[in-house]
Every structure is written in C-alpha cells, then in structure tokens.
Amino acid sequence: MTVDLFGNTLDEVNPAPYQSSVMGTDVWLTPPEILRALGPFDLDPCAPKQRPWDMAKVHYTREDNGLMKPWFGRVWLNPPYSNQSVKFMRRMTDHGIGTALVFARVETEWFFECVWDCPKVSGILFLEGRLCFCRPDGRPALNNAGAPSVLISYGAEDARRLRASGLNGFFIDLENRNDR
C-alpha cells in the first residue's frame, strides 16, 4: 500500500496524478478564480463549514442539510462528488437559476436527466484541461480532479455570465434549442 504525505492511500494499480475516491474526502472547494468569473451568487447549498473564501452570500453546510432548506436567487452548486451529487443536481433542475460545477459524465443517466433533457439548462461550458480543486484550508490539491469538469447554467442570466466568463473551454448555448 502506498500512502501520500497526508496519509491517504493511493491506488497501486493506477497511481495516476489525480484525485480519486481513495482520497477519503468529499470536501473539495471550487477554485476562487471560477467564482470570481461567474459570481456573485446568492446561495451555496453545499458549502463546507470551514472555508477560506465565500462561494455565495449565504451558505448551507452539511449540518444545515441544503437539500431540505429553501433555495433562492442565483445558486452556486459544487455538489459533493458522492452519491449525494445526483440529489443536489435534481434540486438544481427544480430551482432552475444558477450554475453547477460537476464532472462531465455526459453519458450517464443523471446527466441526461439533469442536463441534456432539462429545459431549464441554458448553457454548458466544457472546461479546458482538468481542474485542481482546493482543500478546505484553501491550498490547491496536489493533483488534478481526475476527470473533465463542466459548468452548467440554469437560466438566461447564468448562460450570459458563463459565455462572458473568460474561462477557457467550449461553450454550448442551449437557451434556444429546438428539441424541447
């Protein structure tokens, strides 16, 4: 068994330079440059309790249970990358205003449900390269996320901000698509 500097076990079969479920945490912060490019946001329903920067004006932590609390305004959603992410994405489709940051798992059932087939999705920005998320203390992760990431806008204002963000990637405008 291989262990990194933080005591995390690494996959010996494929010790690739990326984060994985072996890293033992579901708390990875959005890099602040993404928030600056897209914000401000009114609510982050998945915020860590301790954080070096704000993701929105109001934060719900795990203790608050953001799935059960009311959502309002422009929501920033970087859901936990566990089995809870689908629940948060479904809630975002119900709310319909804001931006979500998730892995680009474009072939999955939940991606079809919450993105491709959702009439509230207004745009998608496939980010160039792989993100390096940040640890709860603000330090960048040692490696990249291990999968491509995508920003998904819900509502016209969020599509406008995503398109004008200056973030490197490929933007797909879905506001006026005819397949709905």
C-alpha positions in Angstrom: 0.0 0.0 0.0 1.3 3.5 -0.9 0.5 6.5 1.3 0.8 10.1 0.3 2.1 13.0 2.6 -1.4 13.4 4.1 -1.9 9.7 5.0 -4.2 9.0 2.0 -3.8 5.5 0.4 -3.0 5.6 -3.3 -4.2 3.1 -5.9 -1.2 1.0 -6.7 -2.6 -0.4 -9.9 -3.1 3.1 -11.4 -1.3 5.7 -9.3 -2.2 8.4 -11.7 -1.7 12.1 -10.7 -5.3 12.9 -9.9 -7.8 13.0 -7.0 -9.9 9.9 -6.6 -12.4 8.3 -4.1 -9.4 6.9 -2.3 -8.5 10.4 -1.2 -11.0 10.0 1.7 -12.9 13.3 1.5 -15.9 14.8 -0.3 -14.8 18.3 0.5 -13.1 20.0 -2.4 -13.5 23.7 -2.9 -14.1 25.5 -6.1 -11.0 27.4 -7.3 -11.7 31.1 -6.4 -11.0 32.3 -10.0 -14.0 30.4 -11.2 -16.2 32.0 -8.6 -14.8 35.5 -9.5 -15.5 34.9 -13.2 -19.2 33.8 -12.6 -20.3 35.5 -9.3 -21.7 36.8 -7.2 -24.1 34.1 -6.1 -26.9 34.2 -3.5 -26.7 30.7 -2.2 -24.3 27.8 -1.9 -26.3 24.8 -0.6 -23.1 22.5 -0.3 -20.6 24.8 1.5 -18.0 23.4 3.8 -18.3 24.6 7.4 -14.8 26.0 7.4 -13.8 27.8 4.3 -11.1 30.4 3.3 -13.4 32.3 0.9 -17.1 32.6 0.4 -18.8 31.0 -2.5 -22.1 32.9 -2.1 -23.8 35.4 0.2 -25.5 32.5 2.1 -24.0 29.1 2.8 -25.7 25.8 3.8 -23.3 23.3 5.3 -23.7 19.5 5.7 -25.2 20.2 9.2 -27.8 22.5 7.6 -28.8 19.9 5.0 -29.0 22.0 1.9 -31.4 19.6 0.3 -34.0 20.3 2.9 -33.6 24.1 3.1 -35.2 26.6 0.8 -33.2 27.6 -2.3 -33.3 31.2 -3.5 -31.7 33.5 -6.0 -28.6 32.5 -8.1 -27.3 29.3 -6.7 -23.7 28.1 -6.9 -23.7 24.3 -6.9 -20.4 22.3 -6.5 -22.1 19.2 -5.0 -20.3 16.6 -3.0 -18.8 14.1 -5.5 -20.5 11.1 -3.9 -23.9 9.5 -4.2 -25.4 12.8 -3.0 -24.5 14.7 -6.2 -27.4 13.4 -8.1 -29.8 14.6 -5.4 -28.3 18.1 -5.5 -28.4 18.2 -9.3 -32.1 17.2 -9.3 -32.8 20.0 -6.8 -30.9 22.4 -9.1 -33.1 21.4 -12.0 -36.2 22.2 -9.8 -34.8 25.5 -8.8 -33.7 26.5 -12.3 -31.5 29.5 -11.5 -27.7 29.3 -11.0 -24.6 27.4 -12.1 -23.4 23.9 -11.3 -19.9 22.5 -11.4 -19.8 18.7 -11.9 -17.7 16.1 -13.7 -18.5 15.9 -17.4 -20.2 12.4 -17.2 -22.2 13.2 -20.3 -23.3 9.6 -21.0 -24.8 8.9 -17.6 -28.5 8.7 -16.7 -28.3 11.6 -14.3 -26.6 13.8 -16.8 -29.4 13.2 -19.3 -32.0 13.8 -16.7 -30.4 17.0 -15.2 -28.7 18.5 -18.2 -29.4 17.2 -21.7 -33.2 16.6 -21.2 -33.7 19.6 -18.8 -35.5 22.5 -20.4 -34.1 24.9 -17.7 -30.5 24.3 -18.8 -29.4 27.3 -20.7 -25.7 26.6 -21.4 -22.8 24.3 -20.8 -19.1 25.2 -20.6 -16.8 22.2 -21.0 -13.7 23.4 -19.2 -10.3 23.1 -20.9 -8.0 20.7 -19.0 -8.7 19.3 -15.6 -9.4 21.4 -12.6 -7.3 21.4 -9.5 -9.8 21.8 -6.7 -8.7 23.3 -3.3 -8.6 21.7 0.1 -10.7 23.2 2.9 -7.8 25.3 4.1 -7.5 26.9 0.6 -4.4 25.1 -0.5 -4.7 23.7 -4.0 -4.9 19.9 -4.3 -1.7 18.1 -5.1 -3.2 16.8 -8.4 -6.0 17.5 -10.8 -9.5 16.2 -10.3 -9.0 13.1 -12.4 -11.9 13.8 -14.8 -13.0 16.6 -17.0 -15.3 19.2 -15.4 -18.3 21.1 -16.9 -20.1 24.2 -15.8 -23.9 24.1 -16.4 -26.0 27.2 -16.4 -29.7 27.3 -15.4 -31.5 30.4 -16.7 -30.7 33.1 -19.2 -28.6 35.3 -16.8 -26.3 32.4 -15.9 -25.8 31.5 -19.5 -24.8 35.1 -20.2 -22.3 35.0 -17.4 -20.9 31.6 -18.4 -20.5 32.8 -22.0 -18.8 36.0 -20.9 -16.7 34.5 -18.1 -13.4 34.3 -20.0 -12.9 30.8 -18.6 -11.1 28.5 -21.1 -13.3 25.9 -22.6 -16.0 25.3 -25.2 -19.4 26.9 -24.6 -22.7 25.4 -25.9 -25.7 27.7 -25.9 -28.8 25.7 -25.1 -31.2 28.6 -24.5 -32.9 28.4 -27.9 -32.5 24.8 -28.8 -35.4 23.3 -30.7 -35.5 19.8 -29.2 -37.6 20.8 -26.2 
